């Protein structure tokens, strides 16, 4: 049975990037702008719906706290089955009232699993810029006897040689999570965002897919942080038995 879904991430609703082009520092800066990126989110979701895709996963960074209701109002206007991952711009207390369909395995963290050992889906919460000890303990139990795993979290686990990582945006204590994944010896497909770019890489039993952002892109190969505000992106994921294929979709200026 073939299953198709869309993975979209980094909406940053209500957060206007203060500086474009080459950044003057190693940090992204935002100003409050309630309408920022709302049209971009609708544009991406319109494109997903037009392709007949009915299952979506959001990879984190809804945006400003007061934009959380707007995000779920927009998402709820489509006939999607949806799951939500939290990113470092998200707050569990602000988002959790909208996640009544998700049962979370660790108190205060948006982490959960689906499926069985033949193909398990696990969703981790890295909103604190780390995966904490309680989640790791729960995740270790979930990995027991799992043969194939789809892992969804906001931050990459495998390093990407790019200015945004060198600026300190990497997941803290990621080597602990990486060691747990490699030690499991199961076949892992990891879907993430956070870096606002497309990237695919493999290490040991991990195949990592980093997905471009709904809001704006960050140039992967550059000497310093540089942004691209001309494109929006998301990833289509097709699961057919034991095979997983993906496709990046870019949308130009609105």
Buried (B, 14 or more C-beta within 10 A) or exposed (E): EEEBBBBBBBBBBBBBBEEEEEBEEEEBEBEEBBEBBBEBBBBBBEBBBEEEBBBBBBBBBBBBBEBBEBBBEBBEEBEBEBBBBBBBBBEBEBBBEBBEEBEBBBEEBBBBBEEEBEBBBBBBBBBBBBBBEBBBEBBEEBBEEBBBBBBBBBBBBBBBEBBBBBBEBBBEBBEBBBEBBBEBEBBBBBBBBBBBBBBEBEEEBBBBBBBBBBBBBBBBEBEEBBBBEEBBBBBBBBBEEEEBEBEEBEBEEE
